[in-house]
Amino acid sequence: MGTKSKSNSALLWSIVSIVIALGSIVYCFPHITGLASDGIARTTRTVTYFIQIIKGGTV
């Protein structure tokens, strides 16, 4: 037993909100991937630094 909305405006606003959400994801995606790659590079440098300290090498 399904219920039907009395107006089509709810469907319209739902579609509009989905489009805005998708647009936001597409707009922010390059920035998010940039942050992730910077984080990986920073983590790699930190691990390398600590390995050098543990081995007793110069930093």
N, C-alpha and C positions, 0 to 999 in steps of 0.2 A: 504494500500500500504506500505509494509515493505521494509526496505533497508537491504542489505546483505553486510557484510564486505568483502573486496576483499582478505583479508588474514585471515588465522586461527590463526595467532599469537596474535591478540587482544583477542580472546577467551582464549587462553592458558595463557596469562598474567593476565587476569581477574580471572581465576581459581587459579593461583598461589597466587595472592593477597588475595583472599578469604581464602585460606588455611593458609597463614601467619597471617591474622587477627584472624582467629579461634584459631590458635596455641598461639598467644599472649594472647588471652582471657583465654584460658585454663591454660597457664603458670602463669598468674597474679591473677587468681581467688582466690587461697588460701590467698594471701597477702591482697586482697581487703576485703575478709570476715573477716580476722583478724583485719584489721583497723576498720571495721564496729563494730565488737564486742567490741573492745577496746573503741571505741567512745561511745557505749551504756553504758558500765561499767563506764566510766568517767562521763557521763551525770548523771547517777544514783547517783554516789558519790557526785556530785555537788549539785543536788537537795536535797539530804539528808542533806548536810552541810547547805544549806540555810534554810531548814525547822528547823534545830536545832537552827540556829541563830534567826529566827523569833519567835520560841517558848521560847527563852531565856535560852536554855540549854547550858551546857558546850560543847566546841568544842575540 
